[in-house]
Amino acid sequence: MRVHRLIAIILLIESRGRMKASELAEALETSVRSIYRDIDVLGEAGIPYRQTE
């Protein structure tokens, strides 16, 4: 469920601060590529996130 993952990404970043895509992928049990796609979607929605990996 992508919407749940998008919300989880936002919550993780808010609680832990800046995270690498690989850390997000591990925490959310998904692929790094999926995280990159999700970050693109968040950016298009006006929620910026600068990747460190």
ModelCIF file with pLDDT and N, C-alpha, C, O atoms, coordinates in Angstrom:
data_MODEL
#
_entry.id   MODEL 
#
_entity.id                         1 
_entity.type                       polymer 
_entity.pdbx_number_of_molecules   1 
#
_entity_poly.entity_id                      1 
_entity_poly.type                           'polypeptide(L)' 
_entity_poly.nstd_linkage                   no 
_entity_poly.nstd_monomer                   no 
_entity_poly.pdbx_seq_one_letter_code       MRVHRLIAIILLIESRGRMKASELAEALETSVRSIYRDIDVLGEAGIPYRQTE 
_entity_poly.pdbx_seq_one_letter_code_can   MRVHRLIAIILLIESRGRMKASELAEALETSVRSIYRDIDVLGEAGIPYRQTE 
_entity_poly.pdbx_strand_id                 A 
#
loop_
_entity_poly_seq.entity_id 
_entity_poly_seq.num 
_entity_poly_seq.mon_id 
_entity_poly_seq.hetero 
1 1  MET n 
1 2  ARG n 
1 3  VAL n 
1 4  HIS n 
1 5  ARG n 
1 6  LEU n 
1 7  ILE n 
1 8  ALA n 
1 9  ILE n 
1 10 ILE n 
1 11 LEU n 
1 12 LEU n 
1 13 ILE n 
1 14 GLU n 
1 15 SER n 
1 16 ARG n 
1 17 GLY n 
1 18 ARG n 
1 19 MET n 
1 20 LYS n 
1 21 ALA n 
1 22 SER n 
1 23 GLU n 
1 24 LEU n 
1 25 ALA n 
1 26 GLU n 
1 27 ALA n 
1 28 LEU n 
1 29 GLU n 
1 30 THR n 
1 31 SER n 
1 32 VAL n 
1 33 ARG n 
1 34 SER n 
1 35 ILE n 
1 36 TYR n 
1 37 ARG n 
1 38 ASP n 
1 39 ILE n 
1 40 ASP n 
1 41 VAL n 
1 42 LEU n 
1 43 GLY n 
1 44 GLU n 
1 45 ALA n 
1 46 GLY n 
1 47 ILE n 
1 48 PRO n 
1 49 TYR n 
1 50 ARG n 
1 51 GLN n 
1 52 THR n 
1 53 GLU n 
#
_struct_asym.id          A 
_struct_asym.entity_id   1 
#
loop_
_ma_qa_metric.id 
_ma_qa_metric.mode 
_ma_qa_metric.name 
_ma_qa_metric.software_group_id 
_ma_qa_metric.type 
1 global pLDDT . pLDDT 
2 local  pLDDT . pLDDT 
#
_ma_qa_metric_global.metric_id      1 
_ma_qa_metric_global.metric_value   89.60 
_ma_qa_metric_global.model_id       1 
_ma_qa_metric_global.ordinal_id     1 
#
loop_
_ma_qa_metric_local.label_asym_id 
_ma_qa_metric_local.label_comp_id 
_ma_qa_metric_local.label_seq_id 
_ma_qa_metric_local.metric_id 
_ma_qa_metric_local.metric_value 
_ma_qa_metric_local.model_id 
_ma_qa_metric_local.ordinal_id 
A MET 1  2 77.00 1 1  
A ARG 2  2 89.00 1 2  
A VAL 3  2 94.00 1 3  
A HIS 4  2 95.00 1 4  
A ARG 5  2 96.00 1 5  
A LEU 6  2 96.00 1 6  
A ILE 7  2 95.00 1 7  
A ALA 8  2 96.00 1 8  
A ILE 9  2 95.00 1 9  
A ILE 10 2 94.00 1 10 
A LEU 11 2 94.00 1 11 
A LEU 12 2 94.00 1 12 
A ILE 13 2 92.00 1 13 
A GLU 14 2 90.00 1 14 
A SER 15 2 92.00 1 15 
A ARG 16 2 91.00 1 16 
A GLY 17 2 88.00 1 17 
A ARG 18 2 88.00 1 18 
A MET 19 2 91.00 1 19 
A LYS 20 2 93.00 1 20 
A ALA 21 2 93.00 1 21 
A SER 22 2 96.00 1 22 
A GLU 23 2 96.00 1 23 
A LEU 24 2 96.00 1 24 
A ALA 25 2 97.00 1 25 
A GLU 26 2 97.00 1 26 
A ALA 27 2 97.00 1 27 
A LEU 28 2 97.00 1 28 
A GLU 29 2 96.00 1 29 
A THR 30 2 97.00 1 30 
A SER 31 2 97.00 1 31 
A VAL 32 2 97.00 1 32 
A ARG 33 2 97.00 1 33 
A SER 34 2 97.00 1 34 
A ILE 35 2 95.00 1 35 
A TYR 36 2 94.00 1 36 
A ARG 37 2 95.00 1 37 
A ASP 38 2 95.00 1 38 
A ILE 39 2 93.00 1 39 
A ASP 40 2 92.00 1 40 
A VAL 41 2 93.00 1 41 
A LEU 42 2 93.00 1 42 
A GLY 43 2 91.00 1 43 
A GLU 44 2 92.00 1 44 
A ALA 45 2 91.00 1 45 
A GLY 46 2 91.00 1 46 
A ILE 47 2 85.00 1 47 
A PRO 48 2 75.00 1 48 
A TYR 49 2 69.00 1 49 
A ARG 50 2 61.00 1 50 
A GLN 51 2 53.00 1 51 
A THR 52 2 51.00 1 52 
A GLU 53 2 50.00 1 53 
#
loop_
_atom_site.group_PDB 
_atom_site.id 
_atom_site.type_symbol 
_atom_site.label_atom_id 
_atom_site.label_alt_id 
_atom_site.label_comp_id 
_atom_site.label_asym_id 
_atom_site.label_entity_id 
_atom_site.label_seq_id 
_atom_site.pdbx_PDB_ins_code 
_atom_site.Cartn_x 
_atom_site.Cartn_y 
_atom_site.Cartn_z 
_atom_site.occupancy 
_atom_site.B_iso_or_equiv 
_atom_site.pdbx_formal_charge 
_atom_site.auth_seq_id 
_atom_site.auth_comp_id 
_atom_site.auth_asym_id 
_atom_site.auth_atom_id 
_atom_site.pdbx_PDB_model_num 
ATOM 1   N N  . MET A 1 1  ? 0.836  -1.177 0.000  1.00 77.00 ? 1  MET A N  1 
ATOM 2   C CA . MET A 1 1  ? 0.000  0.000  0.000  1.00 77.00 ? 1  MET A CA 1 
ATOM 3   C C  . MET A 1 1  ? 0.885  1.247  0.000  1.00 77.00 ? 1  MET A C  1 
ATOM 4   O O  . MET A 1 1  ? 1.503  1.604  1.003  1.00 77.00 ? 1  MET A O  1 
ATOM 5   N N  . ARG A 1 2  ? 0.918  1.870  -1.129 1.00 89.00 ? 2  ARG A N  1 
ATOM 6   C CA . ARG A 1 2  ? 1.823  2.989  -1.321 1.00 89.00 ? 2  ARG A CA 1 
ATOM 7   C C  . ARG A 1 2  ? 1.511  4.170  -0.413 1.00 89.00 ? 2  ARG A C  1 
ATOM 8   O O  . ARG A 1 2  ? 2.429  4.799  0.113  1.00 89.00 ? 2  ARG A O  1 
ATOM 9   N N  . VAL A 1 3  ? 0.244  4.479  -0.221 1.00 94.00 ? 3  VAL A N  1 
ATOM 10  C CA . VAL A 1 3  ? -0.114 5.632  0.619  1.00 94.00 ? 3  VAL A CA 1 
ATOM 11  C C  . VAL A 1 3  ? 0.417  5.437  2.035  1.00 94.00 ? 3  VAL A C  1 
ATOM 12  O O  . VAL A 1 3  ? 0.928  6.375  2.646  1.00 94.00 ? 3  VAL A O  1 
ATOM 13  N N  . HIS A 1 4  ? 0.298  4.244  2.541  1.00 95.00 ? 4  HIS A N  1 
ATOM 14  C CA . HIS A 1 4  ? 0.800  3.952  3.889  1.00 95.00 ? 4  HIS A CA 1 
ATOM 15  C C  . HIS A 1 4  ? 2.319  4.125  3.951  1.00 95.00 ? 4  HIS A C  1 
ATOM 16  O O  . HIS A 1 4  ? 2.862  4.638  4.930  1.00 95.00 ? 4  HIS A O  1 
ATOM 17  N N  . ARG A 1 5  ? 2.992  3.685  2.881  1.00 96.00 ? 5  ARG A N  1 
ATOM 18  C CA . ARG A 1 5  ? 4.445  3.815  2.845  1.00 96.00 ? 5  ARG A CA 1 
ATOM 19  C C  . ARG A 1 5  ? 4.862  5.281  2.751  1.00 96.00 ? 5  ARG A C  1 
ATOM 20  O O  . ARG A 1 5  ? 5.844  5.683  3.374  1.00 96.00 ? 5  ARG A O  1 
ATOM 21  N N  . LEU A 1 6  ? 4.130  6.080  1.981  1.00 96.00 ? 6  LEU A N  1 
ATOM 22  C CA . LEU A 1 6  ? 4.441  7.505  1.866  1.00 96.00 ? 6  LEU A CA 1 
ATOM 23  C C  . LEU A 1 6  ? 4.299  8.195  3.222  1.00 96.00 ? 6  LEU A C  1 
ATOM 24  O O  . LEU A 1 6  ? 5.144  9.002  3.610  1.00 96.00 ? 6  LEU A O  1 
ATOM 25  N N  . ILE A 1 7  ? 3.241  7.873  3.925  1.00 95.00 ? 7  ILE A N  1 
ATOM 26  C CA . ILE A 1 7  ? 3.032  8.452  5.254  1.00 95.00 ? 7  ILE A CA 1 
ATOM 27  C C  . ILE A 1 7  ? 4.122  7.973  6.206  1.00 95.00 ? 7  ILE A C  1 
ATOM 28  O O  . ILE A 1 7  ? 4.630  8.750  7.014  1.00 95.00 ? 7  ILE A O  1 
ATOM 29  N N  . ALA A 1 8  ? 4.477  6.707  6.110  1.00 96.00 ? 8  ALA A N  1 
ATOM 30  C CA . ALA A 1 8  ? 5.528  6.163  6.976  1.00 96.00 ? 8  ALA A CA 1 
ATOM 31  C C  . ALA A 1 8  ? 6.865  6.844  6.715  1.00 96.00 ? 8  ALA A C  1 
ATOM 32  O O  . ALA A 1 8  ? 7.624  7.100  7.649  1.00 96.00 ? 8  ALA A O  1 
ATOM 33  N N  . ILE A 1 9  ? 7.158  7.139  5.450  1.00 95.00 ? 9  ILE A N  1 
ATOM 34  C CA . ILE A 1 9  ? 8.399  7.843  5.124  1.00 95.00 ? 9  ILE A CA 1 
ATOM 35  C C  . ILE A 1 9  ? 8.410  9.211  5.795  1.00 95.00 ? 9  ILE A C  1 
ATOM 36  O O  . ILE A 1 9  ? 9.404  9.595  6.411  1.00 95.00 ? 9  ILE A O  1 
ATOM 37  N N  . ILE A 1 10 ? 7.324  9.935  5.678  1.00 94.00 ? 10 ILE A N  1 
ATOM 38  C CA . ILE A 1 10 ? 7.232  11.264 6.299  1.00 94.00 ? 10 ILE A CA 1 
ATOM 39  C C  . ILE A 1 10 ? 7.416  11.161 7.807  1.00 94.00 ? 10 ILE A C  1 
ATOM 40  O O  . ILE A 1 10 ? 8.167  11.940 8.393  1.00 94.00 ? 10 ILE A O  1 
ATOM 41  N N  . LEU A 1 11 ? 6.745  10.219 8.433  1.00 94.00 ? 11 LEU A N  1 
ATOM 42  C CA . LEU A 1 11 ? 6.836  10.062 9.884  1.00 94.00 ? 11 LEU A CA 1 
ATOM 43  C C  . LEU A 1 11 ? 8.235  9.657  10.330 1.00 94.00 ? 11 LEU A C  1 
ATOM 44  O O  . LEU A 1 11 ? 8.733  10.147 11.344 1.00 94.00 ? 11 LEU A O  1 
ATOM 45  N N  . LEU A 1 12 ? 8.866  8.768  9.580  1.00 94.00 ? 12 LEU A N  1 
ATOM 46  C CA . LEU A 1 12 ? 10.233 8.355  9.932  1.00 94.00 ? 12 LEU A CA 1 
ATOM 47  C C  . LEU A 1 12 ? 11.198 9.525  9.836  1.00 94.00 ? 12 LEU A C  1 
ATOM 48  O O  . LEU A 1 12 ? 12.037 9.720  10.715 1.00 94.00 ? 12 LEU A O  1 
ATOM 49  N N  . ILE A 1 13 ? 11.077 10.298 8.773  1.00 92.00 ? 13 ILE A N  1 
ATOM 50  C CA . ILE A 1 13 ? 11.972 11.440 8.597  1.00 92.00 ? 13 ILE A CA 1 
ATOM 51  C C  . ILE A 1 13 ? 11.735 12.481 9.692  1.00 92.00 ? 13 ILE A C  1 
ATOM 52  O O  . ILE A 1 13 ? 12.683 13.084 10.196 1.00 92.00 ? 13 ILE A O  1 
ATOM 53  N N  . GLU A 1 14 ? 10.483 12.687 10.054 1.00 90.00 ? 14 GLU A N  1 
ATOM 54  C CA . GLU A 1 14 ? 10.183 13.644 11.128 1.00 90.00 ? 14 GLU A CA 1 
ATOM 55  C C  . GLU A 1 14 ? 10.747 13.178 12.463 1.00 90.00 ? 14 GLU A C  1 
ATOM 56  O O  . GLU A 1 14 ? 11.262 13.988 13.234 1.00 90.00 ? 14 GLU A O  1 
ATOM 57  N N  . SER A 1 15 ? 10.656 11.890 12.741 1.00 92.00 ? 15 SER A N  1 
ATOM 58  C CA . SER A 1 15 ? 11.096 11.398 14.043 1.00 92.00 ? 15 SER A CA 1 
ATOM 59  C C  . SER A 1 15 ? 12.606 11.160 14.127 1.00 92.00 ? 15 SER A C  1 
ATOM 60  O O  . SER A 1 15 ? 13.212 11.398 15.171 1.00 92.00 ? 15 SER A O  1 
ATOM 61  N N  . ARG A 1 16 ? 13.211 10.694 13.040 1.00 91.00 ? 16 ARG A N  1 
ATOM 62  C CA . ARG A 1 16 ? 14.632 10.344 13.074 1.00 91.00 ? 16 ARG A CA 1 
ATOM 63  C C  . ARG A 1 16 ? 15.536 11.368 12.395 1.00 91.00 ? 16 ARG A C  1 
ATOM 64  O O  . ARG A 1 16 ? 16.759 11.312 12.530 1.00 91.00 ? 16 ARG A O  1 
ATOM 65  N N  . GLY A 1 17 ? 14.941 12.285 11.679 1.00 88.00 ? 17 GLY A N  1 
ATOM 66  C CA . GLY A 1 17 ? 15.755 13.231 10.915 1.00 88.00 ? 17 GLY A CA 1 
ATOM 67  C C  . GLY A 1 17 ? 16.115 12.640 9.567  1.00 88.00 ? 17 GLY A C  1 
ATOM 68  O O  . GLY A 1 17 ? 15.484 11.694 9.096  1.00 88.00 ? 17 GLY A O  1 
ATOM 69  N N  . ARG A 1 18 ? 17.110 13.194 8.974  1.00 88.00 ? 18 ARG A N  1 
ATOM 70  C CA . ARG A 1 18 ? 17.529 12.789 7.641  1.00 88.00 ? 18 ARG A CA 1 
ATOM 71  C C  . ARG A 1 18 ? 17.960 11.322 7.621  1.00 88.00 ? 18 ARG A C  1 
ATOM 72  O O  . ARG A 1 18 ? 18.693 10.863 8.498  1.00 88.00 ? 18 ARG A O  1 
ATOM 73  N N  . MET A 1 19 ? 17.486 10.592 6.598  1.00 91.00 ? 19 MET A N  1 
ATOM 74  C CA . MET A 1 19 ? 17.802 9.172  6.483  1.00 91.00 ? 19 MET A CA 1 
ATOM 75  C C  . MET A 1 19 ? 18.203 8.848  5.053  1.00 91.00 ? 19 MET A C  1 
ATOM 76  O O  . MET A 1 19 ? 17.762 9.503  4.108  1.00 91.00 ? 19 MET A O  1 
ATOM 77  N N  . LYS A 1 20 ? 19.037 7.840  4.908  1.00 93.00 ? 20 LYS A N  1 
ATOM 78  C CA . LYS A 1 20 ? 19.406 7.348  3.588  1.00 93.00 ? 20 LYS A CA 1 
ATOM 79  C C  . LYS A 1 20 ? 18.274 6.501  3.036  1.00 93.00 ? 20 LYS A C  1 
ATOM 80  O O  . LYS A 1 20 ? 17.480 5.935  3.789  1.00 93.00 ? 20 LYS A O  1 
ATOM 81  N N  . ALA A 1 21 ? 18.207 6.419  1.719  1.00 93.00 ? 21 ALA A N  1 
ATOM 82  C CA . ALA A 1 21 ? 17.182 5.599  1.068  1.00 93.00 ? 21 ALA A CA 1 
ATOM 83  C C  . ALA A 1 21 ? 17.288 4.147  1.515  1.00 93.00 ? 21 ALA A C  1 
ATOM 84  O O  . ALA A 1 21 ? 16.273 3.478  1.706  1.00 93.00 ? 21 ALA A O  1 
ATOM 85  N N  . SER A 1 22 ? 18.510 3.661  1.683  1.00 96.00 ? 22 SER A N  1 
ATOM 86  C CA . SER A 1 22 ? 18.684 2.271  2.121  1.00 96.00 ? 22 SER A CA 1 
ATOM 87  C C  . SER A 1 22 ? 18.144 2.051  3.533  1.00 96.00 ? 22 SER A C  1 
ATOM 88  O O  . SER A 1 22 ? 17.607 0.985  3.834  1.00 96.00 ? 22 SER A O  1 
ATOM 89  N N  . GLU A 1 23 ? 18.285 3.050  4.392  1.00 96.00 ? 23 GLU A N  1 
ATOM 90  C CA . GLU A 1 23 ? 17.749 2.947  5.762  1.00 96.00 ? 23 GLU A CA 1 
ATOM 91  C C  . GLU A 1 23 ? 16.224 2.944  5.736  1.00 96.00 ? 23 GLU A C  1 
ATOM 92  O O  . GLU A 1 23 ? 15.589 2.176  6.459  1.00 96.00 ? 23 GLU A O  1 
ATOM 93  N N  . LEU A 1 24 ? 15.642 3.797  4.908  1.00 96.00 ? 24 LEU A N  1 
ATOM 94  C CA . LEU A 1 24 ? 14.187 3.823  4.774  1.00 96.00 ? 24 LEU A CA 1 
ATOM 95  C C  . LEU A 1 24 ? 13.677 2.492  4.216  1.00 96.00 ? 24 LEU A C  1 
ATOM 96  O O  . LEU A 1 24 ? 12.682 1.948  4.695  1.00 96.00 ? 24 LEU A O  1 
ATOM 97  N N  . ALA A 1 25 ? 14.365 1.981  3.208  1.00 97.00 ? 25 ALA A N  1 
ATOM 98  C CA . ALA A 1 25 ? 13.959 0.715  2.601  1.00 97.00 ? 25 ALA A CA 1 
ATOM 99  C C  . ALA A 1 25 ? 13.991 -0.420 3.615  1.00 97.00 ? 25 ALA A C  1 
ATOM 100 O O  . ALA A 1 25 ? 13.085 -1.252 3.658  1.00 97.00 ? 25 ALA A O  1 
ATOM 101 N N  . GLU A 1 26 ? 15.038 -0.446 4.429  1.00 97.00 ? 26 GLU A N  1 
ATOM 102 C CA . GLU A 1 26 ? 15.141 -1.489 5.445  1.00 97.00 ? 26 GLU A CA 1 
ATOM 103 C C  . GLU A 1 26 ? 14.038 -1.344 6.497  1.00 97.00 ? 26 GLU A C  1 
ATOM 104 O O  . GLU A 1 26 ? 13.418 -2.331 6.892  1.00 97.00 ? 26 GLU A O  1 
ATOM 105 N N  . ALA A 1 27 ? 13.799 -0.121 6.943  1.00 97.00 ? 27 ALA A N  1 
ATOM 106 C CA . ALA A 1 27 ? 12.780 0.119  7.964  1.00 97.00 ? 27 ALA A CA 1 
ATOM 107 C C  . ALA A 1 27 ? 11.380 -0.221 7.461  1.00 97.00 ? 27 ALA A C  1 
ATOM 108 O O  . ALA A 1 27 ? 10.533 -0.675 8.230  1.00 97.00 ? 27 ALA A O  1 
ATOM 109 N N  . LEU A 1 28 ? 11.140 0.000  6.168  1.00 97.00 ? 28 LEU A N  1 
ATOM 110 C CA . LEU A 1 28 ? 9.807  -0.215 5.604  1.00 97.00 ? 28 LEU A CA 1 
ATOM 111 C C  . LEU A 1 28 ? 9.685  -1.531 4.837  1.00 97.00 ? 28 LEU A C  1 
ATOM 112 O O  . LEU A 1 28 ? 8.650  -1.819 4.237  1.00 97.00 ? 28 LEU A O  1 
ATOM 113 N N  . GLU A 1 29 ? 10.757 -2.323 4.866  1.00 96.00 ? 29 GLU A N  1 
ATOM 114 C CA . GLU A 1 29 ? 10.769 -3.636 4.225  1.00 96.00 ? 29 GLU A CA 1 
ATOM 115 C C  . GLU A 1 29 ? 10.355 -3.555 2.760  1.00 96.00 ? 29 GLU A C  1 
ATOM 116 O O  . GLU A 1 29 ? 9.456  -4.267 2.310  1.00 96.00 ? 29 GLU A O  1 
ATOM 117 N N  . THR A 1 30 ? 11.026 -2.678 2.030  1.00 97.00 ? 30 THR A N  1 
ATOM 118 C CA . THR A 1 30 ? 10.787 -2.525 0.595  1.00 97.00 ? 30 THR A CA 1 
ATOM 119 C C  . THR A 1 30 ? 12.123 -2.296 -0.088 1.00 97.00 ? 30 THR A C  1 
ATOM 120 O O  . THR A 1 30 ? 13.162 -2.272 0.572  1.00 97.00 ? 30 THR A O  1 
ATOM 121 N N  . SER A 1 31 ? 12.106 -2.129 -1.384 1.00 97.00 ? 31 SER A N  1 
ATOM 122 C CA . SER A 1 31 ? 13.359 -1.929 -2.115 1.00 97.00 ? 31 SER A CA 1 
ATOM 123 C C  . SER A 1 31 ? 13.778 -0.460 -2.103 1.00 97.00 ? 31 SER A C  1 
ATOM 124 O O  . SER A 1 31 ? 12.956 0.438  -1.914 1.00 97.00 ? 31 SER A O  1 
ATOM 125 N N  . VAL A 1 32 ? 15.054 -0.243 -2.307 1.00 97.00 ? 32 VAL A N  1 
ATOM 126 C CA . VAL A 1 32 ? 15.572 1.117  -2.396 1.00 97.00 ? 32 VAL A CA 1 
ATOM 127 C C  . VAL A 1 32 ? 14.930 1.829  -3.588 1.00 97.00 ? 32 VAL A C  1 
ATOM 128 O O  . VAL A 1 32 ? 14.611 3.016  -3.512 1.00 97.00 ? 32 VAL A O  1 
ATOM 129 N N  . ARG A 1 33 ? 14.747 1.104  -4.678 1.00 97.00 ? 33 ARG A N  1 
ATOM 130 C CA . ARG A 1 33 ? 14.125 1.698  -5.873 1.00 97.00 ? 33 ARG A CA 1 
ATOM 131 C C  . ARG A 1 33 ? 12.709 2.198  -5.558 1.00 97.00 ? 33 ARG A C  1 
ATOM 132 O O  . ARG A 1 33 ? 12.314 3.265  -6.027 1.00 97.00 ? 33 ARG A O  1 
ATOM 133 N N  . SER A 1 34 ? 11.951 1.442  -4.773 1.00 97.00 ? 34 SER A N  1 
ATOM 134 C CA . SER A 1 34 ? 10.607 1.882  -4.373 1.00 97.00 ? 34 SER A CA 1 
ATOM 135 C C  . SER A 1 34 ? 10.679 3.160  -3.547 1.00 97.00 ? 34 SER A C  1 
ATOM 136 O O  . SER A 1 34 ? 9.838  4.046  -3.694 1.00 97.00 ? 34 SER A O  1 
ATOM 137 N N  . ILE A 1 35 ? 11.676 3.255  -2.685 1.00 95.00 ? 35 ILE A N  1 
ATOM 138 C CA . ILE A 1 35 ? 11.852 4.461  -1.874 1.00 95.00 ? 35 ILE A CA 1 
ATOM 139 C C  . ILE A 1 35 ? 12.136 5.651  -2.780 1.00 95.00 ? 35 ILE A C  1 
ATOM 140 O O  . ILE A 1 35 ? 11.575 6.729  -2.580 1.00 95.00 ? 35 ILE A O  1 
ATOM 141 N N  . TYR A 1 36 ? 13.011 5.466  -3.786 1.00 94.00 ? 36 TYR A N  1 
ATOM 142 C CA . TYR A 1 36 ? 13.296 6.557  -4.719 1.00 94.00 ? 36 TYR A CA 1 
ATOM 143 C C  . TYR A 1 36 ? 12.031 7.013  -5.443 1.00 94.00 ? 36 TYR A C  1 
ATOM 144 O O  . TYR A 1 36 ? 11.811 8.213  -5.607 1.00 94.00 ? 36 TYR A O  1 
ATOM 145 N N  . ARG A 1 37 ? 11.208 6.073  -5.873 1.00 95.00 ? 37 ARG A N  1 
ATOM 146 C CA . ARG A 1 37 ? 9.941  6.433  -6.530 1.00 95.00 ? 37 ARG A CA 1 
ATOM 147 C C  . ARG A 1 37 ? 9.022  7.182  -5.571 1.00 95.00 ? 37 ARG A C  1 
ATOM 148 O O  . ARG A 1 37 ? 8.393  8.170  -5.949 1.00 95.00 ? 37 ARG A O  1 
ATOM 149 N N  . ASP A 1 38 ? 8.949  6.712  -4.338 1.00 95.00 ? 38 ASP A N  1 
ATOM 150 C CA . ASP A 1 38 ? 8.102  7.368  -3.338 1.00 95.00 ? 38 ASP A CA 1 
ATOM 151 C C  . ASP A 1 38 ? 8.590  8.775  -3.038 1.00 95.00 ? 38 ASP A C  1 
ATOM 152 O O  . ASP A 1 38 ? 7.780  9.687  -2.870 1.00 95.00 ? 38 ASP A O  1 
ATOM 153 N N  . ILE A 1 39 ? 9.895  8.963  -2.970 1.00 93.00 ? 39 ILE A N  1 
ATOM 154 C CA . ILE A 1 39 ? 10.459 10.284 -2.716 1.00 93.00 ? 39 ILE A CA 1 
ATOM 155 C C  . ILE A 1 39 ? 10.115 11.229 -3.859 1.00 93.00 ? 39 ILE A C  1 
ATOM 156 O O  . ILE A 1 39 ? 9.827  12.405 -3.634 1.00 93.00 ? 39 ILE A O  1 
ATOM 157 N N  . ASP A 1 40 ? 10.145 10.715 -5.087 1.00 92.00 ? 40 ASP A N  1 
ATOM 158 C CA . ASP A 1 40 ? 9.746  11.529 -6.243 1.00 92.00 ? 40 ASP A CA 1 
ATOM 159 C C  . ASP A 1 40 ? 8.289  11.962 -6.124 1.00 92.00 ? 40 ASP A C  1 
ATOM 160 O O  . ASP A 1 40 ? 7.955  13.113 -6.405 1.00 92.00 ? 40 ASP A O  1 
ATOM 161 N N  . VAL A 1 41 ? 7.427  11.047 -5.711 1.00 93.00 ? 41 VAL A N  1 
ATOM 162 C CA . VAL A 1 41 ? 6.004  11.364 -5.540 1.00 93.00 ? 41 VAL A CA 1 
ATOM 163 C C  . VAL A 1 41 ? 5.824  12.422 -4.447 1.00 93.00 ? 41 VAL A C  1 
ATOM 164 O O  . VAL A 1 41 ? 5.041  13.359 -4.612 1.00 93.00 ? 41 VAL A O  1 
ATOM 165 N N  . LEU A 1 42 ? 6.541  12.275 -3.342 1.00 93.00 ? 42 LEU A N  1 
ATOM 166 C CA . LEU A 1 42 ? 6.449  13.260 -2.264 1.00 93.00 ? 42 LEU A CA 1 
ATOM 167 C C  . LEU A 1 42 ? 6.922  14.634 -2.752 1.00 93.00 ? 42 LEU A C  1 
ATOM 168 O O  . LEU A 1 42 ? 6.329  15.657 -2.410 1.00 93.00 ? 42 LEU A O  1 
ATOM 169 N N  . GLY A 1 43 ? 7.980  14.649 -3.541 1.00 91.00 ? 43 GLY A N  1 
ATOM 170 C CA . GLY A 1 43 ? 8.478  15.908 -4.086 1.00 91.00 ? 43 GLY A CA 1 
ATOM 171 C C  . GLY A 1 43 ? 7.477  16.570 -5.006 1.00 91.00 ? 43 GLY A C  1 
ATOM 172 O O  . GLY A 1 43 ? 7.299  17.787 -4.962 1.00 91.00 ? 43 GLY A O  1 
ATOM 173 N N  . GLU A 1 44 ? 6.818  15.776 -5.843 1.00 92.00 ? 44 GLU A N  1 
ATOM 174 C CA . GLU A 1 44 ? 5.790  16.308 -6.740 1.00 92.00 ? 44 GLU A CA 1 
ATOM 175 C C  . GLU A 1 44 ? 4.601  16.854 -5.951 1.00 92.00 ? 44 GLU A C  1 
ATOM 176 O O  . GLU A 1 44 ? 3.907  17.760 -6.414 1.00 92.00 ? 44 GLU A O  1 
ATOM 177 N N  . ALA A 1 45 ? 4.370  16.306 -4.772 1.00 91.00 ? 45 ALA A N  1 
ATOM 178 C CA . ALA A 1 45 ? 3.275  16.770 -3.920 1.00 91.00 ? 45 ALA A CA 1 
ATOM 179 C C  . ALA A 1 45 ? 3.680  17.989 -3.093 1.00 91.00 ? 45 ALA A C  1 
ATOM 180 O O  . ALA A 1 45 ? 2.880  18.522 -2.324 1.00 91.00 ? 45 ALA A O  1 
ATOM 181 N N  . GLY A 1 46 ? 4.929  18.425 -3.261 1.00 91.00 ? 46 GLY A N  1 
ATOM 182 C CA . GLY A 1 46 ? 5.377  19.609 -2.535 1.00 91.00 ? 46 GLY A CA 1 
ATOM 183 C C  . GLY A 1 46 ? 6.043  19.316 -1.204 1.00 91.00 ? 46 GLY A C  1 
ATOM 184 O O  . GLY A 1 46 ? 6.241  20.223 -0.395 1.00 91.00 ? 46 GLY A O  1 
ATOM 185 N N  . ILE A 1 47 ? 6.388  18.067 -0.972 1.00 85.00 ? 47 ILE A N  1 
ATOM 186 C CA . ILE A 1 47 ? 7.064  17.680 0.262  1.00 85.00 ? 47 ILE A CA 1 
ATOM 187 C C  . ILE A 1 47 ? 8.511  17.359 -0.102 1.00 85.00 ? 47 ILE A C  1 
ATOM 188 O O  . ILE A 1 47 ? 8.806  16.248 -0.540 1.00 85.00 ? 47 ILE A O  1 
ATOM 189 N N  . PRO A 1 48 ? 9.413  18.319 0.076  1.00 75.00 ? 48 PRO A N  1 
ATOM 190 C CA . PRO A 1 48 ? 10.794 18.096 -0.361 1.00 75.00 ? 48 PRO A CA 1 
ATOM 191 C C  . PRO A 1 48 ? 11.544 17.136 0.559  1.00 75.00 ? 48 PRO A C  1 
ATOM 192 O O  . PRO A 1 48 ? 11.317 17.099 1.769  1.00 75.00 ? 48 PRO A O  1 
ATOM 193 N N  . TYR A 1 49 ? 12.430 16.374 -0.038 1.00 69.00 ? 49 TYR A N  1 
ATOM 194 C CA . TYR A 1 49 ? 13.291 15.473 0.709  1.00 69.00 ? 49 TYR A CA 1 
ATOM 195 C C  . TYR A 1 49 ? 14.555 15.304 -0.111 1.00 69.00 ? 49 TYR A C  1 
ATOM 196 O O  . TYR A 1 49 ? 14.501 14.839 -1.249 1.00 69.00 ? 49 TYR A O  1 
ATOM 197 N N  . ARG A 1 50 ? 15.654 15.667 0.440  1.00 61.00 ? 50 ARG A N  1 
ATOM 198 C CA . ARG A 1 50 ? 16.919 15.534 -0.265 1.00 61.00 ? 50 ARG A CA 1 
ATOM 199 C C  . ARG A 1 50 ? 17.564 14.210 0.109  1.00 61.00 ? 50 ARG A C  1 
ATOM 200 O O  . ARG A 1 50 ? 17.819 13.952 1.286  1.00 61.00 ? 50 ARG A O  1 
ATOM 201 N N  . GLN A 1 51 ? 17.826 13.379 -0.876 1.00 53.00 ? 51 GLN A N  1 
ATOM 202 C CA . GLN A 1 51 ? 18.395 12.064 -0.645 1.00 53.00 ? 51 GLN A CA 1 
ATOM 203 C C  . GLN A 1 51 ? 19.875 12.187 -0.344 1.00 53.00 ? 51 GLN A C  1 
ATOM 204 O O  . GLN A 1 51 ? 20.567 13.028 -0.919 1.00 53.00 ? 51 GLN A O  1 
ATOM 205 N N  . THR A 1 52 ? 20.364 11.338 0.567  1.00 51.00 ? 52 THR A N  1 
ATOM 206 C CA . THR A 1 52 ? 21.780 11.366 0.920  1.00 51.00 ? 52 THR A CA 1 
ATOM 207 C C  . THR A 1 52 ? 22.524 10.188 0.333  1.00 51.00 ? 52 THR A C  1 
ATOM 208 O O  . THR A 1 52 ? 23.706 10.004 0.622  1.00 51.00 ? 52 THR A O  1 
ATOM 209 N N  . GLU A 1 53 ? 21.873 9.396  -0.474 1.00 50.00 ? 53 GLU A N  1 
ATOM 210 C CA . GLU A 1 53 ? 22.513 8.218  -1.044 1.00 50.00 ? 53 GLU A CA 1 
ATOM 211 C C  . GLU A 1 53 ? 22.317 8.207  -2.527 1.00 50.00 ? 53 GLU A C  1 
ATOM 212 O O  . GLU A 1 53 ? 22.783 7.291  -3.204 1.00 50.00 ? 53 GLU A O  1 
#
